[in-house]
Amino acid sequence: MTVHLLMSAGRGPQECTWALAHLVRRLEASAVDANVRVRRVRTVAGDRPETFRSVLIELSGDGVGPFAASWTGTLCWQAPSPYRASAGRKNWYVIAQPCQVDVPRTAFAETDVDVVACRTGGPGGQHRNKASTAVRATHRPSGLVVVVDTERQFSLNRRIALQLLRERLEAGDDAAERAVTTSRWQIHDALVRGNPTRVERP
């Protein structure tokens, strides 16, 4: 089993990027004891050395479900600020949420398409009304259906129908990828300070 966990300092101060770096290392150390494998997939550096704005982590192994759950939500690193001696605050919050990383692309194969000749009405003369030159094409895996009757030849309508199906499937995949990217960005703004699910200290 594999879980992707996005850890983010959100829009917090620079101490939150420092706290995130500590929490990532603490998670990695904790994963060793839980027999969970950890891989940093993507990191966004903070303004100061060895700090992070966000880290996308891949967790895998038999016990990954409970482990990921124990690191999900608002996390708190409790320590004095290393940057501002006058800061009385000691609680620095980050967020960690499971997220989807990749959207599988829909494989298109003509063998997955049922093509049926049909008649359509409307203008076009007696040939269109009498001959079954129109095409109804159904992509079985997705259920997507197109009907093409723009040409007078069945073979041309079939070619157009297959191309339309391919384009619509690609457009659907692109929209799904944009939705996944948007949902990841929303995690950065979902940080709620206070009431953490986990508190860690040096």
N, C-alpha and C positions, 0 to 999 in steps of 0.2 A: 504494500500500500504506500502511496505517495501523497503528501500534503504540501502545498505551497503556502507559506506564511509570509505576509507582507508586514514588516515592522517599520513604523514611521514615527518621526519626531513631530509630524504635523507642522503647524505654524508656530511651534513653541520657540522659546529663546535658545541661544547657543548651548545652554546647559542641557537642554533636551537632546541635542545631537551627541553630546558627551555621554549622557545617560544611556542613549540608545547603543552606543559602542560597548559600554559595560554590560548591558543586558544581552546583547548578541553573544558576547563571550561567555556570559553566565549560562545562557541557553545551550551553547555548544558544549560546555563542560557537563551540564546536566544530562545532555543527550547521551554522553558516553556511558553514564551509569544506567540509563534506561535502554541501552542497546539500540539506539536510534541513530541512523546516519544523517549527517547534516552537510548540506552544500550551499554555499552562498552563490545564488544565481546572478544577482545584480545588486550593485551597491551604488548609492549616490552619496558622495562625500559631503561633509559639512564644511563650514568656513574655516574651522581650525583643524590642525593635524590630528589624525586618528579619531575623527568623529564622523558620524553618518547622519544624513537627512533621512535616508530610508535604506532598508536592506530586504531583498527578496530572498527567502530561504526555502530550500527544498528539504523536506523531512521524509525519510523512508525507513521501513522496517516493520516488524510485526506489531510492535506496541506504539506505532506512530499516532493512532487516533487519540488515546487518552493523553499522550504526551503533548500533542498539539493543542488539545483542549486546555491543558493546564497552563499554556503560554498564550492563550487567546484572550483578548479584551484590553482593558487599560492596565498597563504595567507601570510600576513606580520604582525609580532608583532613588534611594533615600541617602543623601550625603550632602555636605556643604558644597556650595559652588566653588569650582576651582578657578573661576575667572573674576568673581566679584566678592571681595572679602566682606563688603558691607551688606551683602544679601542675606537676609535672615531666613529665607526660604530654603528648605532642605529636601522637599519632595519634587521630583522632576518626572513628568509623565510622558509616556509614549503609548502608541497603540499597536496591537498585533492582531491581524485578522487573516483567516484562510482566504485565498483568492484563486481564481482560475487564471492560468497563464496562457495556455494555447487553445485555440479553437481548431479542431480537426477539419481540414478542407474536405468538401464533398467530392469524392472521386466520380468522374463522369465516364460512363461506358455506354456505347450504343446498345449493348446487349441488355442493359437495364431499362431500355425504353420500349414501350409497346406502341407501335404505330398502326393506326387504323385509318383506312380510307373512308371518307364520308362526303355527303353532299351538303352544300350550303345554298341558301336562297340569296336573294338580292340581285342587284344589277350585274350584268356580265354576259347576257345572251343565253341562247339555248344550250351551249356546250357546258357552261357552268351548272345549269339547272339539271342537266341530264346525266352528266358524267361524274363519277366519284373521284374528283381530283383533289379535293380538300383533304387535309391531314389532321387527325387528332392524335397527339403524341403525349404519352403519360410516362413520367419518370417514376418507376415503381418505388425505389427507396425513399423518395421524398414526397411522393404523391402529387408533384407539380404537373399541371396539365396545360398544354397550349394547343390552339386550333389555328391552322394556317390555310388560307384559301386565296392568297394574293396572286398566285400564278395559275396558269391553265394546265400545267403539267404536274402530275403527282410527284415525280422525282424532285422537282424544284421545291415544291411545298414541303416535302419531307426534309430536304436539306436545310431549309429555313427553320423548320420546327426544331430540328436537333440543335441548330445554332442558338435559337432563342432559349431553349432549355439550359444549354451550357451557360449562357450569359446570365440567366436568372439565378441559377445555382451559385455562380461566382459572386453575384451581387448579394445574395443571402449570406454567404460566408463572410464577405467584407463587412456587412452590417453587424454580424455576430462578433467579429473581431473588434469593431469599434465599441460595441456594448461592453465587452470584457475590459477593454482599456479604460473606458469611462468608469466602470465599477471599481477598478483599482485606484483611480485618481480620487474617487469619493472616499476611500478609506483614509486618505491623508487628512480629510476635513472632518472625520467622524470621531476624533479624539475628544473624550470627555475627561476633564481633569477632576480628580477626586474619586473616591470609592473604587480603588483599583482591585483587580482580580488577583494581583500578585505584587508583593513588595519585596525588593531585593536590596541588600546593603553590602558595602565593601567588606 
